Every structure is written in C-alpha cells, then in structure tokens.
Amino acid sequence: MEIAKRLEGIVEYYFSQKLREIDELNKQGRNVINLGIGSPDLPPHPDVIKTLQDEAAKPNVHAYQSYKGSPVLRKAMSDWYKKWYEVDLNPDTEVLPLIGSKEGIMHICMTYLNKGDEVLVPNPGYPTYTSAVKLAGGKCVEYKLRAKNNYEPDFDKLEKSKLKKVKLMFVNYPQMPTGQLPSKELFEKLVTFGSKHKILIIHDNPYSFILNENPMSLLSIDGAKDCVIELNSLSKSQNMAGWRVGMLCGAKERIEEVLRFKSNMDSGMFLPVQFAAAKALTLGKDWHDEVNKVYNERRIRVFELLDLLKCKYSKQQAGMFVWAKVSPIPPKEGLKSHQLGRGGILSDEILYTCAVFITPGGIFGSAGNDYIRVSLCSPVEKFEEAIERIKSESNL
C-alpha cells in the first residue's frame, strides 16, 4: 500500500524512535536514566483525582459530550485566564477546550492553510509546528532565535523578508526549548507585526507557571484578539499530561472557524475529566509554589550536571527544562560528525558510555545543534545518580 504524499518528508517523532533505542539498552541491562522527556512525574492535586473518581462513578456521565466542551470547563478556563493573566474571555464564545493543546496545533493548520501558504516557525522550536504545517500542505519558513537576541524574533529581518504568502506565525513563550521568558515589549511587537501584515499569531503557552513568578498571556496585549490565537494546557501547570486537557483561546470568529474542523475529528472529552480539569483550574498560588519548589531543587542538580559537562547556560530560564550550550568536543572514533551537531555528539557519548539520556538540541532545529536540553521531570535521586555515573564513566 502506497502512503499519502502528505507524509513525504514527515519522519517518526524523535522521542518515539529514541525511546525504542533506550528500551533495547535497558534489555541489555544498562538501566538508562532518562533526563530527556518533559513528562511531569508529579501527580495532580488529590482533590482533582477525587473529583474524577466521584464523577466517574455517576451513571449519567458516559455519553458523548458537546464538541465545544462542558460549560463548567469553559467557565473555569475563562476564570483562570482572568485570575492569572488579567485576560477577559467570554466562556461561551472565546474558549474552546481541546484534547491536549498539541491537537490544537494541527486543528489550526488544517483550518487555515491551503497548499503553498507559508508559516513562520521558530528555530529552535517545538518540532510539531513544522510537522503540522507540512501535513496541512503549508510551507515552513524558519526564523532563527539566537541567544544574543534573547531568543526573540529579529523583527527587522522579518520586515525585510517576503511576507506576502505568510498566513500564520508560531511563537512560544516561555520558549521551548530555550526557557526564555517573554517581556511585555516582545508581546507588543508580536501583536503589531501580526496586525500590520495580516498574519495570525499562534502563541503556544503551556510553560508559563513552571519556575516563573509572572505568568503572561499574549492575549493581555491591547488588540491581540484581532490577530492572536493562544493555546494553553493543563499538562505542565497542573501535572495532567496524560489526561489530555488543553484549550484554544481567541476571538469568537477564530473559535467558530477552528470548531468547523475540530468537530469532524473527535466527539468531545470524557465529562468526568472535564469536571476534574475545572477543579484543577481553581488551585491557588500555594499549589504552584509547591510544584516549583520541587522543580527548583531538581534544577540545582541539573546545574551541577551541566557544570560537570562544561556546558554554558543561563540560570534565568523558565519551564521544566534547562537549555545549555555544549563546549567544543574533540573528534573521536565513530563520533567525528553527527547530524545533530555537538549536542548530538555529547548526547550519544553520555548515553552509550554512562547510560544517561539527555536530549540533543538539534532535534528542535539547526539553531540548536550546539546545545542540549535536560528535563526536570525526574526525582533528585536520579540526577545525583546521573552525576555519579558521568563522573566515573565519562571520557569527556
């Protein structure tokens, strides 16, 4: 059977492939410490789990649900945006619950892109942006993010480029994988840029509560609803990655447009999950402080690990990762070159010699080839063990 042409150039997701490799190493008895993937290992709040249990026990909650989500969940999402971001959203018309925000990326691309339409995607950035654009028939136009520019778009360079065919622009702050925090000035520039060129800005905002005292939404900027759709998620902020609960927020017209596609793709979320998610969105600052206390303790160990590897990094990063630049690595037999650059060489060296997996930055784009990314989603004991392994077994 011949596969569809839309899959040409679309490869298996890096982590899907790498996890199989790690599984094979584990079968050989290597016991790999995985510091690569950002899947929260902490549980949701006990009240959230209890809500799910109580609601799931009811006999009348197992039917198909509204394509727009429960009014209870939409109201909770609207209240959450008002409480934390100072953004007013009409829960009936400006909020669309998603089965995880990742699906929203695809929904948006399928809703707005025709063959040949161009989309600005960050490099480095979340690989799903590129895949979704290509699957929808669009063309990716990379814009590079550089440390010297605080990982912000170079608007002067963008203004000089050809933008006539550009329909969407993906942005993501706090930025993944770099951990760069946004400023109000950056958000104002994005809204101005989108409005001027009639480009729909897609802001992916799942990390704003992790190791960050000042959560921000692009929708808080005046005029943003005219040119912005924001994606958000409970995966990181509420430790609910496997529950698959996200949201799409924006103007009434944008919600209605995306719903035309989404309503043909699924039949809504399990109602008890929606009620539990609504409960999670009522959690206060104490919850986030407790979660961040754990992540901060882990991050201290990651800094120790990166110092051991002679990497350079900023301590002013947000999110559940640490992004670090790799020092030049002398050529070695079998490791003289790597398609993911110095970060790929270091990642493989640590994996094969120390059984510690660290993500090479090159999977997020060529601008990440000299970097690695370490996840904070492991207990402190795992980081300490990884440090000891690298001290005793690494040849670096």
CORCORFEN-V176697 format. One record per residue. N is the residue number from 0. RES is the residue in three letters. SS is DSSP state (A for helix, B for strand, O for the rest). PHI is phi in radians with two decimals (none if undefined). Layout:
# CORCORFEN-V176697
n={N & N}
res={RES & RES}
ss={SS & SS}
phi={PHI & PHI}
This chain:
# CORCORFEN-V176697
n={0 & 1 & 2 & 3 & 4 & 5 & 6 & 7 & 8 & 9 & 10 & 11 & 12 & 13 & 14 & 15 & 16 & 17 & 18 & 19 & 20 & 21 & 22 & 23 & 24 & 25 & 26 & 27 & 28 & 29 & 30 & 31 & 32 & 33 & 34 & 35 & 36 & 37 & 38 & 39 & 40 & 41 & 42 & 43 & 44 & 45 & 46 & 47 & 48 & 49 & 50 & 51 & 52 & 53 & 54 & 55 & 56 & 57 & 58 & 59 & 60 & 61 & 62 & 63 & 64 & 65 & 66 & 67 & 68 & 69 & 70 & 71 & 72 & 73 & 74 & 75 & 76 & 77 & 78 & 79 & 80 & 81 & 82 & 83 & 84 & 85 & 86 & 87 & 88 & 89 & 90 & 91 & 92 & 93 & 94 & 95 & 96 & 97 & 98 & 99 & 100 & 101 & 102 & 103 & 104 & 105 & 106 & 107 & 108 & 109 & 110 & 111 & 112 & 113 & 114 & 115 & 116 & 117 & 118 & 119 & 120 & 121 & 122 & 123 & 124 & 125 & 126 & 127 & 128 & 129 & 130 & 131 & 132 & 133 & 134 & 135 & 136 & 137 & 138 & 139 & 140 & 141 & 142 & 143 & 144 & 145 & 146 & 147 & 148 & 149 & 150 & 151 & 152 & 153 & 154 & 155 & 156 & 157 & 158 & 159 & 160 & 161 & 162 & 163 & 164 & 165 & 166 & 167 & 168 & 169 & 170 & 171 & 172 & 173 & 174 & 175 & 176 & 177 & 178 & 179 & 180 & 181 & 182 & 183 & 184 & 185 & 186 & 187 & 188 & 189 & 190 & 191 & 192 & 193 & 194 & 195 & 196 & 197 & 198 & 199 & 200 & 201 & 202 & 203 & 204 & 205 & 206 & 207 & 208 & 209 & 210 & 211 & 212 & 213 & 214 & 215 & 216 & 217 & 218 & 219 & 220 & 221 & 222 & 223 & 224 & 225 & 226 & 227 & 228 & 229 & 230 & 231 & 232 & 233 & 234 & 235 & 236 & 237 & 238 & 239 & 240 & 241 & 242 & 243 & 244 & 245 & 246 & 247 & 248 & 249 & 250 & 251 & 252 & 253 & 254 & 255 & 256 & 257 & 258 & 259 & 260 & 261 & 262 & 263 & 264 & 265 & 266 & 267 & 268 & 269 & 270 & 271 & 272 & 273 & 274 & 275 & 276 & 277 & 278 & 279 & 280 & 281 & 282 & 283 & 284 & 285 & 286 & 287 & 288 & 289 & 290 & 291 & 292 & 293 & 294 & 295 & 296 & 297 & 298 & 299 & 300 & 301 & 302 & 303 & 304 & 305 & 306 & 307 & 308 & 309 & 310 & 311 & 312 & 313 & 314 & 315 & 316 & 317 & 318 & 319 & 320 & 321 & 322 & 323 & 324 & 325 & 326 & 327 & 328 & 329 & 330 & 331 & 332 & 333 & 334 & 335 & 336 & 337 & 338 & 339 & 340 & 341 & 342 & 343 & 344 & 345 & 346 & 347 & 348 & 349 & 350 & 351 & 352 & 353 & 354 & 355 & 356 & 357 & 358 & 359 & 360 & 361 & 362 & 363 & 364 & 365 & 366 & 367 & 368 & 369 & 370 & 371 & 372 & 373 & 374 & 375 & 376 & 377 & 378 & 379 & 380 & 381 & 382 & 383 & 384 & 385 & 386 & 387 & 388 & 389 & 390 & 391 & 392 & 393 & 394 & 395}
res={MET & GLU & ILE & ALA & LYS & ARG & LEU & GLU & GLY & ILE & VAL & GLU & TYR & TYR & PHE & SER & GLN & LYS & LEU & ARG & GLU & ILE & ASP & GLU & LEU & ASN & LYS & GLN & GLY & ARG & ASN & VAL & ILE & ASN & LEU & GLY & ILE & GLY & SER & PRO & ASP & LEU & PRO & PRO & HIS & PRO & ASP & VAL & ILE & LYS & THR & LEU & GLN & ASP & GLU & ALA & ALA & LYS & PRO & ASN & VAL & HIS & ALA & TYR & GLN & SER & TYR & LYS & GLY & SER & PRO & VAL & LEU & ARG & LYS & ALA & MET & SER & ASP & TRP & TYR & LYS & LYS & TRP & TYR & GLU & VAL & ASP & LEU & ASN & PRO & ASP & THR & GLU & VAL & LEU & PRO & LEU & ILE & GLY & SER & LYS & GLU & GLY & ILE & MET & HIS & ILE & CYS & MET & THR & TYR & LEU & ASN & LYS & GLY & ASP & GLU & VAL & LEU & VAL & PRO & ASN & PRO & GLY & TYR & PRO & THR & TYR & THR & SER & ALA & VAL & LYS & LEU & ALA & GLY & GLY & LYS & CYS & VAL & GLU & TYR & LYS & LEU & ARG & ALA & LYS & ASN & ASN & TYR & GLU & PRO & ASP & PHE & ASP & LYS & LEU & GLU & LYS & SER & LYS & LEU & LYS & LYS & VAL & LYS & LEU & MET & PHE & VAL & ASN & TYR & PRO & GLN & MET & PRO & THR & GLY & GLN & LEU & PRO & SER & LYS & GLU & LEU & PHE & GLU & LYS & LEU & VAL & THR & PHE & GLY & SER & LYS & HIS & LYS & ILE & LEU & ILE & ILE & HIS & ASP & ASN & PRO & TYR & SER & PHE & ILE & LEU & ASN & GLU & ASN & PRO & MET & SER & LEU & LEU & SER & ILE & ASP & GLY & ALA & LYS & ASP & CYS & VAL & ILE & GLU & LEU & ASN & SER & LEU & SER & LYS & SER & GLN & ASN & MET & ALA & GLY & TRP & ARG & VAL & GLY & MET & LEU & CYS & GLY & ALA & LYS & GLU & ARG & ILE & GLU & GLU & VAL & LEU & ARG & PHE & LYS & SER & ASN & MET & ASP & SER & GLY & MET & PHE & LEU & PRO & VAL & GLN & PHE & ALA & ALA & ALA & LYS & ALA & LEU & THR & LEU & GLY & LYS & ASP & TRP & HIS & ASP & GLU & VAL & ASN & LYS & VAL & TYR & ASN & GLU & ARG & ARG & ILE & ARG & VAL & PHE & GLU & LEU & LEU & ASP & LEU & LEU & LYS & CYS & LYS & TYR & SER & LYS & GLN & GLN & ALA & GLY & MET & PHE & VAL & TRP & ALA & LYS & VAL & SER & PRO & ILE & PRO & PRO & LYS & GLU & GLY & LEU & LYS & SER & HIS & GLN & LEU & GLY & ARG & GLY & GLY & ILE & LEU & SER & ASP & GLU & ILE & LEU & TYR & THR & CYS & ALA & VAL & PHE & ILE & THR & PRO & GLY & GLY & ILE & PHE & GLY & SER & ALA & GLY & ASN & ASP & TYR & ILE & ARG & VAL & SER & LEU & CYS & SER & PRO & VAL & GLU & LYS & PHE & GLU & GLU & ALA & ILE & GLU & ARG & ILE & LYS & SER & GLU & SER & ASN & LEU}
ss={O & O & O & O & A & A & A & O & O & O & O & O & O & A & A & A & A & A & A & A & A & A & A & A & A & A & A & O & O & O & O & O & B & B & O & O & O & O & O & O & O & O & O & O & O & A & A & A & A & A & A & A & A & A & A & A & O & O & O & O & O & O & O & O & O & O & O & O & O & O & A & A & A & A & A & A & A & A & A & A & A & A & A & A & A & O & O & O & O & O & O & O & O & O & B & B & B & B & O & O & A & A & A & A & A & A & A & A & A & A & A & A & O & O & O & O & O & B & B & B & B & B & B & O & O & O & A & A & A & A & A & A & A & A & A & O & O & O & B & B & B & B & B & B & O & O & A & A & A & O & O & O & O & O & A & A & A & A & A & A & O & O & O & O & O & B & B & B & B & B & B & O & O & O & O & O & O & O & O & O & O & O & O & A & A & A & A & A & A & A & A & A & A & A & A & A & A & O & O & B & B & B & B & B & O & O & O & O & O & O & O & O & O & O & O & O & O & A & A & A & O & O & O & A & A & A & O & B & B & B & B & B & B & O & O & O & O & O & O & O & A & A & A & O & O & B & B & B & B & O & O & A & A & A & A & A & A & A & A & A & A & A & O & O & O & O & O & O & O & O & A & A & A & A & A & A & A & A & A & A & O & O & O & O & A & A & A & A & A & A & A & A & A & A & A & A & A & A & A & A & A & A & A & A & A & A & A & A & O & O & O & B & B & O & O & O & O & O & O & O & B & B & B & B & B & O & O & O & O & O & O & O & O & O & O & O & O & O & O & O & A & A & A & A & A & A & A & A & A & A & A & A & A & A & O & B & B & O & B & B & A & A & A & A & O & A & A & A & O & O & B & B & B & B & B & O & O & O & O & A & A & A & A & A & A & A & A & A & A & A & A & A & A & O & O & O}
phi={none & -1.48 & -1.35 & -1.18 & -1.08 & -1.09 & -1.56 & -1.14 & 1.49 & -1.73 & -1.79 & -1.04 & -0.98 & -0.90 & -1.19 & -1.07 & -1.24 & -1.19 & -1.12 & -1.15 & -1.12 & -1.13 & -1.07 & -1.15 & -1.11 & -1.16 & -1.13 & -1.48 & 1.57 & -1.37 & 0.94 & -1.17 & -1.55 & -1.66 & -1.95 & -1.81 & -1.75 & -1.58 & -1.86 & -0.91 & -1.67 & -1.51 & -1.43 & -1.15 & -1.07 & -0.96 & -1.15 & -1.21 & -1.13 & -1.13 & -1.05 & -1.06 & -1.09 & -1.13 & -1.24 & -1.18 & -1.37 & -1.37 & -1.37 & -1.92 & -2.05 & -1.86 & -1.52 & -1.01 & -2.02 & -1.07 & -1.13 & -1.62 & 1.49 & -1.14 & -0.99 & -1.10 & -1.22 & -1.08 & -1.15 & -1.11 & -1.16 & -1.09 & -1.11 & -1.09 & -1.12 & -1.21 & -1.16 & -1.72 & -1.96 & 1.01 & -2.02 & -1.57 & -2.24 & -1.30 & -1.13 & -1.46 & -2.24 & -2.09 & -2.33 & -2.27 & -1.08 & -2.20 & -1.47 & 1.50 & -1.22 & -1.04 & -1.16 & -1.11 & -1.06 & -1.20 & -0.99 & -1.12 & -1.10 & -1.21 & -1.31 & -1.94 & -1.68 & -1.81 & -1.00 & 1.62 & -1.10 & -1.79 & -2.37 & -1.41 & -2.19 & -1.32 & -2.33 & -1.38 & -2.95 & -1.11 & -1.04 & -1.11 & -0.99 & -1.11 & -1.08 & -1.12 & -1.06 & -1.14 & -1.10 & -1.48 & 1.63 & -1.47 & -2.08 & -1.41 & -2.11 & -1.31 & -2.13 & -1.45 & -1.88 & -2.15 & -1.01 & -1.15 & -1.90 & 0.98 & 0.93 & -1.86 & -1.04 & -1.50 & -1.14 & -1.07 & -1.19 & -1.10 & -1.10 & -1.52 & -1.56 & -1.44 & -2.00 & -1.02 & -1.62 & -1.34 & -1.93 & -2.28 & -2.43 & -1.57 & -2.33 & -2.77 & -2.38 & -0.90 & -1.35 & -2.03 & -1.77 & -1.43 & 1.32 & -1.17 & -1.42 & -1.50 & -2.05 & -1.08 & -1.10 & -1.08 & -1.09 & -1.14 & -1.11 & -1.13 & -1.14 & -1.07 & -1.11 & -1.11 & -1.15 & -1.10 & -1.82 & 0.96 & -1.88 & -1.43 & -1.54 & -1.82 & -1.74 & -1.69 & -2.23 & -1.53 & -1.90 & -1.22 & -1.80 & -1.63 & 0.93 & -2.56 & -1.50 & -2.34 & -1.04 & -2.28 & -2.12 & -1.11 & -1.24 & -1.35 & -1.45 & -0.96 & 1.43 & -1.12 & -1.10 & -1.29 & -2.53 & -2.25 & -2.04 & -2.01 & -1.76 & -2.47 & -2.71 & -1.65 & -1.02 & -1.63 & -1.17 & -2.08 & 1.00 & -2.21 & -1.02 & -1.34 & -1.38 & 1.03 & -2.28 & -2.44 & -2.69 & -2.11 & -2.19 & 2.97 & -1.13 & -0.90 & -1.11 & -1.17 & -1.07 & -1.13 & -1.16 & -1.16 & -1.09 & -1.04 & -1.42 & -1.03 & -1.16 & -1.67 & -1.95 & -2.61 & -2.15 & 1.55 & -1.57 & -0.95 & -1.01 & -1.03 & -1.13 & -1.12 & -1.16 & -1.16 & -1.12 & -1.05 & -1.10 & -1.05 & -1.28 & -1.59 & -1.11 & -1.71 & -1.09 & -1.02 & -1.09 & -1.14 & -1.10 & -1.16 & -1.10 & -1.20 & -1.07 & -1.15 & -1.11 & -1.14 & -1.08 & -1.17 & -1.12 & -1.03 & -1.18 & -1.11 & -1.02 & -1.08 & -1.09 & -1.19 & -1.10 & -1.09 & -1.51 & 1.07 & -1.63 & -1.87 & -2.75 & -1.69 & -1.52 & -1.76 & -1.81 & -1.97 & 1.64 & -1.75 & -2.43 & -2.18 & -1.77 & -2.49 & -1.55 & -1.50 & -1.24 & -0.94 & -1.95 & -1.04 & -1.01 & -2.31 & -1.01 & 1.47 & -2.27 & -1.30 & -2.60 & -2.73 & -1.13 & -1.85 & 1.18 & -1.08 & -1.10 & -1.19 & -1.10 & -1.12 & -1.03 & -1.18 & -1.03 & -1.22 & -1.13 & -1.39 & -1.65 & -2.05 & 0.99 & -2.19 & -1.77 & -2.17 & -1.27 & -1.27 & -1.13 & -1.14 & -1.23 & -1.70 & 2.23 & -1.05 & -1.20 & -1.77 & -1.07 & -1.73 & -2.25 & -2.25 & -2.27 & -1.95 & -1.43 & -1.65 & -1.61 & -2.54 & -1.09 & -0.93 & -1.06 & -1.18 & -1.16 & -1.11 & -1.16 & -1.08 & -1.06 & -1.14 & -1.09 & -1.16 & -1.08 & -1.61 & -2.04 & -1.31 & -1.74 & -1.30}
